[in-house]
Amino acid sequence: MAYADELKALTVRIGGKDGGSGVLMKPLQSDVLYILTAWHCLEEIEGEDYQFFFADGLYANINVHKRKVYYDKDTDAAIIEIDRFQDTRFVGFAEKPVMTNVVCYHTGFPHCRADENSEREYDTRIIDCILHDTNNLVQYSYAKIPQKHELIGMSGGGVFDGDFHLLGIHKQSAVKDDKEQLGAALYIPCRCFHQLIVKEGLSPIYEFDLSTFRPFKDVIFKFNNQGAERDLEVLLGETASLQIGLMNKSPQDLFEGFQEQRKCTEKVMAYSLSKDDWARFGEFLLATKILRPDKVNDYDVKQIGMYFQYVYSKKDFDMLEVKKSLDMKMMGKYMGAECVYVIGGVTSKTVTYDVIHGPKVPDLSVANGNEEFDIADGGRAFMNNLTFVNCHLFRDVMEYNGPALKGDDAKAKYQSLLKQYIYG
């Protein structure tokens, strides 16, 4: 099915002639679906016996059963919980794109496209620029400036990127009338819906069950190179035994634990990570047990965090540029001279460039002995005191040094190589 058709199948018309739009989303709980919309769209409908319609007669013979409505008037976020009547395509949440000029899509059922029977047709508006993000609203602009009447009824519709991610729900347009075509609009970002889900104790919208590492077991230290797998047979067997203790851990809890420990001023939401991201995170955790077997017990973030911090970057960059490209708001407080910062979310060119070393004896005078010193307060210059490691290092060292890691003492050899790369 083409991408445009996929988005059409996920877009809902709520209410009759005067209703708004919404988006079908699939949470982990197997017997429910959510319809995400804007609360003001529901307020405009008399009573709570909402009707739901889909494009092109989709699900025409299905009686959609509403369970409960959850909303937050302050953010205008609303979630209608319904019985799962169809196994819809999974669409994940995504944060505001790093790049400003991107092609995105606003979907919905505008009133202007209603026929004589008040049946409104589906429509898509192309977005060419995501602008400011303030006070739980994100401003964006359309590629073709619409008139006001063309957007009435599109409130509550989805704002999607080009890869099956929901950025948010359309709230309102800045177009005041048909003569004044400003072209700007606002959407409620997905984090507001995530917060509502957490507040109400609802099933999360995750592609994977993040209460355990089991969904990622088959991709952690998985190599497509058969030669590498032969060379690493003994080492992979030993890391597999370490995975037993990791499988029952929640990757989300551990990931968020590092951010909490650093007291980050800006946090990355767990829902924004891909399967590969979680695999690299799992490899990092296993490597900490190999590097610090005397210090790391049971994957305790408090113990690991004294020696290694995991910092996820929302944008990719060359590791050689890490000190000037990494968003410092993700760094949080300084964790001490022994701490190495492992960077997730970036690609790897080669093991040679996976580590950017700090000085042997860092100049920490700017921290002034303050245990709560925030790295961002030290500016970019303070980044020169830190050692940064690409999250791919732990697998890159295996693949690059496969022949040298053969034998019964493979884990000890691997530990020695990791120390050479990280500490020099």
C-alpha positions in Angstrom: 0.0 0.0 0.0 1.3 3.4 -0.9 2.3 5.8 1.9 -0.5 8.2 1.0 -3.0 5.4 1.2 -1.6 4.2 4.6 -2.1 7.6 6.1 -5.6 7.8 4.7 -6.5 4.4 6.4 -5.3 5.9 9.7 -7.3 9.1 9.5 -10.7 9.3 11.2 -13.6 11.7 10.8 -15.2 12.4 14.2 -18.8 13.5 14.5 -21.1 14.6 11.7 -21.1 17.6 9.5 -19.4 19.9 12.1 -16.9 17.4 13.7 -13.2 17.4 13.4 -10.6 14.7 12.5 -8.4 12.2 14.4 -5.7 9.6 14.0 -5.9 5.8 14.7 -3.0 4.7 16.8 -2.1 1.2 18.0 -0.8 0.8 21.6 0.8 -2.3 23.1 -2.4 -3.5 24.6 -3.8 -6.0 22.1 -7.6 -5.3 22.5 -7.7 -1.5 22.2 -7.0 1.3 19.7 -6.7 5.0 20.3 -8.0 7.9 18.3 -5.8 10.9 19.0 -7.5 14.2 18.4 -7.7 17.8 19.8 -10.0 18.2 22.8 -11.7 21.3 21.4 -12.9 19.1 18.5 -14.8 16.9 21.0 -16.1 19.8 23.0 -17.9 21.1 19.8 -19.9 17.9 19.5 -23.1 17.6 21.5 -23.1 14.8 24.0 -20.4 12.0 24.1 -21.9 9.6 21.7 -19.3 10.2 19.0 -19.5 8.8 15.6 -16.5 7.7 13.6 -16.1 7.6 9.8 -13.2 6.6 7.6 -12.2 7.5 4.1 -13.5 5.7 1.0 -16.0 3.6 3.0 -13.2 1.8 5.0 -14.6 -0.3 7.9 -18.1 0.7 6.7 -19.7 -2.3 8.4 -17.7 -2.0 11.6 -19.4 -0.6 14.8 -16.7 1.3 16.6 -17.2 0.9 20.3 -15.9 3.8 22.4 -14.6 2.9 25.9 -13.5 6.1 27.4 -12.2 9.6 26.6 -9.1 11.1 28.2 -8.1 14.7 27.8 -6.0 17.5 29.0 -7.6 20.9 28.5 -4.3 22.8 29.1 -2.6 21.1 26.1 -5.8 20.3 24.1 -4.7 16.7 23.8 -7.4 14.1 23.7 -7.4 10.3 23.4 -10.5 8.2 22.7 -10.0 4.6 23.7 -11.9 2.2 21.5 -12.2 -1.6 21.0 -9.6 -2.9 18.6 -11.6 -3.7 15.5 -8.7 -3.9 13.0 -5.0 -4.6 13.2 -3.9 -1.3 11.9 -0.4 -0.4 10.8 1.9 0.7 13.7 2.8 4.4 13.6 5.2 5.6 16.2 5.6 9.0 17.9 8.4 11.2 16.8 9.8 14.5 18.1 10.1 17.6 16.1 12.5 17.0 13.1 16.0 18.2 13.5 15.9 19.7 10.0 13.5 22.6 9.6 12.8 22.2 5.9 11.2 18.8 5.6 8.2 17.4 3.8 5.5 16.4 6.1 1.7 15.8 5.8 -1.4 17.1 7.5 -4.4 14.8 7.1 -8.1 15.2 7.8 -11.6 15.8 6.6 -12.3 19.5 5.8 -15.8 20.7 5.9 -15.4 22.3 2.5 -15.2 18.9 0.9 -18.6 17.7 2.2 -21.2 16.5 -0.3 -25.0 17.0 -0.2 -25.2 14.2 2.4 -22.6 15.9 4.7 -20.1 13.1 3.8 -16.8 14.8 4.0 -13.9 13.7 1.8 -10.4 13.0 3.0 -7.7 15.5 2.2 -3.9 15.9 2.7 -2.0 19.1 3.0 1.7 19.2 2.3 3.9 20.8 5.0 7.3 22.2 3.9 8.6 23.7 7.1 8.5 22.9 10.8 9.2 26.1 12.7 9.2 27.0 16.4 8.4 24.7 19.4 7.2 26.6 22.4 4.7 26.0 25.2 3.6 22.6 24.0 2.8 23.8 20.5 4.8 23.5 17.3 4.4 26.0 14.5 4.6 24.9 10.9 3.9 26.2 7.4 2.2 24.7 4.3 3.8 24.3 0.9 0.7 25.9 -0.6 -0.9 28.5 1.5 -4.5 27.4 2.3 -7.6 29.6 2.7 -9.3 29.5 6.1 -12.4 27.5 4.9 -10.1 24.8 3.5 -8.8 24.0 7.0 -12.1 23.9 9.0 -12.6 20.3 10.0 -8.9 19.5 9.7 -8.3 20.2 13.4 -7.5 17.0 15.2 -5.9 15.5 12.1 -2.4 14.1 12.1 0.8 15.8 11.3 3.1 13.0 9.9 6.6 12.8 8.7 7.5 10.8 5.6 8.3 7.6 7.5 5.3 6.4 9.5 5.8 8.7 12.5 3.2 11.0 14.0 4.7 14.4 15.0 1.5 15.7 16.5 -2.1 16.6 16.1 -3.2 19.8 14.3 -4.7 22.4 16.6 -5.4 25.5 14.7 -4.4 27.7 11.8 -3.1 31.2 11.9 -5.1 32.0 8.8 -7.7 34.5 10.1 -9.9 34.7 7.0 -10.0 33.9 3.3 -8.4 37.2 2.4 -5.5 36.9 4.9 -3.5 33.8 3.9 -0.7 33.6 6.5 0.0 29.9 5.9 1.2 29.1 9.4 -0.4 26.6 11.7 0.1 24.9 15.1 0.1 21.3 16.1 0.1 19.6 19.5 3.3 17.7 19.7 3.3 14.0 20.4 4.9 14.4 23.8 1.7 15.9 25.1 -0.1 12.7 24.2 2.7 10.6 25.7 2.3 12.6 29.0 -1.4 12.1 29.0 -0.9 8.3 28.5 1.5 8.2 31.4 -0.7 10.3 33.6 -3.8 8.1 33.0 -1.8 4.8 33.2 -2.8 3.9 29.6 -1.0 1.3 27.5 1.9 3.1 25.8 2.3 3.6 22.0 5.5 1.7 21.5 6.5 -0.5 18.6 8.2 -2.8 21.1 7.5 -4.0 24.7 10.1 -1.9 26.5 9.6 -3.6 29.8 12.1 -6.2 28.8 15.1 -6.6 26.4 13.7 -9.7 24.8 12.4 -8.0 21.6 16.0 -7.1 20.9 17.7 -10.4 21.8 18.2 -11.5 18.2 19.8 -8.2 17.1 22.3 -7.6 20.0 25.8 -8.4 18.7 24.3 -9.9 15.5 26.6 -9.9 12.5 25.7 -10.4 8.9 29.3 -11.4 8.2 29.6 -15.1 8.5 33.4 -15.0 8.7 33.1 -12.6 11.7 30.6 -14.9 13.4 33.0 -17.8 13.0 35.9 -15.8 14.5 33.7 -14.6 17.3 31.9 -17.8 18.2 33.5 -18.2 21.6 33.2 -14.5 22.5 29.6 -14.4 21.4 28.8 -17.4 23.5 30.2 -15.7 26.5 28.3 -12.4 25.9 25.2 -14.5 25.4 25.5 -15.8 28.9 25.8 -12.2 30.1 22.6 -11.4 28.3 20.6 -13.7 30.6 20.7 -11.1 33.3 19.9 -8.3 30.9 16.8 -9.9 29.4 14.6 -9.1 32.4 15.6 -5.5 32.6 13.5 -2.7 31.1 15.5 -0.9 28.4 13.2 2.1 28.9 13.9 2.3 32.7 17.6 2.0 32.2 17.7 4.5 29.3 15.7 7.0 31.3 17.8 6.2 34.4 20.9 7.7 32.8 19.1 10.9 31.9 17.7 11.2 35.5 21.1 10.6 37.0 22.6 13.4 34.9 19.6 15.6 35.6 19.3 16.6 32.0 17.5 19.8 31.1 16.2 18.2 27.9 15.4 14.5 27.6 15.0 12.1 24.8 11.7 10.1 24.9 12.1 6.3 24.7 9.5 6.1 22.0 11.8 7.9 19.6 14.4 5.1 19.5 14.5 2.4 16.8 15.1 -1.3 17.1 18.7 -0.8 16.1 19.1 2.0 18.7 17.9 -0.4 21.4 20.3 -3.1 20.2 23.2 -0.7 20.4 22.1 0.3 23.9 22.0 -3.4 24.9 25.5 -3.9 23.6 26.7 -0.9 25.6 25.3 -2.4 28.8 26.8 -5.8 28.2 30.2 -4.1 27.5 30.1 -2.3 30.8 29.9 -5.7 32.6 33.0 -6.8 30.6 34.9 -3.6 31.2 34.0 -3.2 34.9 33.1 -6.6 36.2 34.2 -5.6 39.7 32.1 -2.4 39.7 28.9 -3.2 37.7 26.4 -5.5 39.3 23.0 -6.4 37.9 23.1 -3.5 35.4 22.6 -0.9 38.1 22.5 2.6 36.5 24.0 4.2 39.6 27.0 2.0 39.4 27.4 2.1 35.6 26.9 5.9 35.5 30.0 6.7 37.5 32.1 5.2 34.7 29.9 5.4 31.6 27.0 7.6 30.6 24.7 6.9 27.6 23.8 10.1 25.8 21.4 9.8 22.8 21.7 12.3 20.1 18.6 13.4 18.1 20.7 14.1 15.1 23.4 12.1 13.4 26.9 13.6 12.9 30.5 12.5 12.4 32.1 11.6 15.7 35.0 13.9 14.8 32.5 16.7 15.2 31.0 15.5 18.5 32.3 18.3 20.6 30.6 21.0 18.5 27.7 19.1 17.1 26.2 17.3 20.2 23.4 19.1 21.8 24.8 20.1 25.2 21.3 20.2 26.8 21.4 16.3 26.5 24.6 16.2 28.6 23.3 17.2 32.0 25.6 17.4 35.0 29.2 16.5 35.1 29.7 13.0 36.3 33.4 13.1 37.2 36.8 12.7 35.6 36.5 8.9 35.2 33.2 9.1 33.3 33.2 8.2 29.6 30.2 9.5 27.4 28.8 6.9 25.0 26.9 8.6 22.2 23.8 6.8 20.7 21.9 7.8 17.6 25.0 8.3 15.5 26.4 6.1 12.7 29.9 4.7 12.5 32.4 5.0 9.7 35.1 2.8 11.2 36.4 1.7 14.6 39.3 4.1 14.2 37.0 7.1 14.6 34.7 5.6 17.3 36.5 7.3 20.2 37.3 11.0 20.7 39.7 11.2 23.6 39.8 13.9 26.2 43.1 15.0 27.8 45.0 12.5 30.1 44.7 15.1 32.9 41.5 17.1 32.3 41.3 20.8 33.4 38.3 20.8 35.6 38.9 24.2 37.2 35.7 25.5 35.6 33.7 23.0 37.6 35.0 24.6 40.7 34.4 21.5 42.8 30.7 21.8 42.3 29.1 18.3 42.2 26.0 19.7 40.5 28.0 21.4 37.8 26.0 21.4 34.5 28.2 20.7 31.5 26.3 23.2 29.4 27.3 25.9 31.8 30.9 25.2 30.9 30.3 25.9 27.3 31.8 24.0 24.3 35.3 24.5 25.7 34.5 22.2 28.6 33.7 19.4 26.2 37.4 19.1 25.5 37.8 17.6 28.9 35.6 14.6 28.1 36.0 11.3 26.3 33.3 10.4 23.8 32.6 6.9 22.4 30.4 6.0 19.5 27.8 3.4 20.6 28.9 1.2 17.7 32.4 0.8 19.2 31.5 -2.4 21.2 30.5 -4.3 18.0 33.0 -2.5 15.8 35.9 -3.8 17.9 34.5 -7.3 17.6 34.1 -7.2 13.8 37.4 -5.4 13.1 39.4 -7.6 15.4 37.7 -10.9 14.8 40.7 -13.1 14.2 42.5 -11.7 17.3 39.5 -12.6 19.5 39.5 -16.4 18.9 40.3 -18.8 21.7 39.2 -19.7 25.1 40.3 -16.3 26.6 38.2 -14.3 24.1 36.4 -12.2 26.7 39.7 -11.2 28.3 41.1 -10.2 24.9 38.0 -8.2 24.1 38.2 -6.4 27.4 41.8 -5.5 26.8 41.0 -4.2 23.3 38.1 -2.1 24.5 40.3 -0.5 27.2 43.0 0.3 24.6 40.5 2.0 22.4 38.7 3.9 25.1 41.5 4.8 27.5 44.5 4.6 25.2 
